[in-house]
Amino acid sequence: MIRKIKNKKVTIRRIVAVVLFFAIVIGGLKTADFILKDRTDHGVKQCLGMYEQPKDTVDVVMLGSSHVHYGINTAKLWEDYGISAYDYSTAEQPLWISYYYLKEFCKNQKPKVVVLDFFTPAAFQEDHKYKYYYLAESMSGFKFSLNKIQMMIASFDWKKDVWNKYFPAIFGYHDRYDSLEKEDIEKLSYDYANYKGFYPVFQQMAVEDPYVDTSDVVAPSDKSVEYLQKIIDYTYENDIKLYITVVPYKVNAEQVTDQIQDEDGRYNWLVQYVANENAQGKDNVIFDYTLTHLDDIGIDFTSGADIYDPSHLNYYGASKFSAYLGTTLKNLYGTLIQDHREDTRYLSWDLHLKDIKAIVKANGFEWR
């Protein structure tokens, strides 16, 4: 009897020891993962910050490429319109990542409107040789879940080398041990609740005015069409308005050497596709073809005052586009999007505004 009791105690100790061992290992991996990941402003911080937003406070979420976090000034939308918006964008974000990002976002938020920039599916097709280049920006800040596994399956095309790089996540940046700096540790205390995804840039570059040919119609890749439909269906089923747009840029410039993308042809295709969806009863989706009425926005390309590079707006350009976007969203969805400027639950947007103003001042630009 005594021997049985002793054996039970030994067994319990072993079980506890094993559990503690795995808890320490998992905890260590999580800590290493958190410290080692490169917190870039081109997707990783946008993803990390999303998880820290006060629950059910974001009314408008922006999905898409770097055009979004360069070109949509969430501080401007807050200051002038009281819109609680978040730039949930990543470098060259394809529609399959936009889809799974949207599903992840809706775990903690109930957005009234999704703003979807269509640049990536217009510019980059299945044969794009850099299609896996920016995946770290989309993957590194995204919490592990079934949703992430599904996103990886959609993104990696079952390529073994890509899976090996990003799964488990720490494999994607294990080689940062030698380059860690004090700043990496300091970033651990960053208050992501006040971060809303916007990344203002201040270089100014003169660019020719965009020219759009509205006669040519070219479909994007089959995969892009599949996930565009998934996004339309998901927003429709969840009573979310879908506003598809194009953040202004120099259309059809070479994004890849010796390759012109026919982007305007794909925007022309989108006009027809959305019209067909509307005719079938999906009245939650619209496409604002901004490139055909740039005078309404007032972006100055030729002097370079509003342009960072041919593909991106700078801070002044972002403020102009955001003023147009804020007015448009209020006109279209004014009964859905409330003005939260007097609501104490939205203090983080006040702090965000203060942070962006400080960045603008530090770079010698005027607040606009």
Secondary structure by P-SEA (a helix, b strand, c coil): caaaaaaaaaaaaaaaaaaaaaaaaaaaaaaaaaaacccccccaaaaaaaaacccccccbbbbccccccccccaaaaaacccccccccccccccaaaaaaaaaaaaccccccbbbbbccccccccccccccccccccccccccccaaaaaaaaacccccaaaaaaccccccccccccccccaaaaaacccccccccbbbbbbbbbbbccccccccbbbbccaaaaaaaaaaaaaaaaabbbbbbbbcccccccccccccccaaaaaaaaaaaaaaaaaaaccccccccccccccccccccccccccccccccccaaaaaaaaaaaaaaaaaacccccccccccccaaaaaaaaaaaaaaaaaaccccc
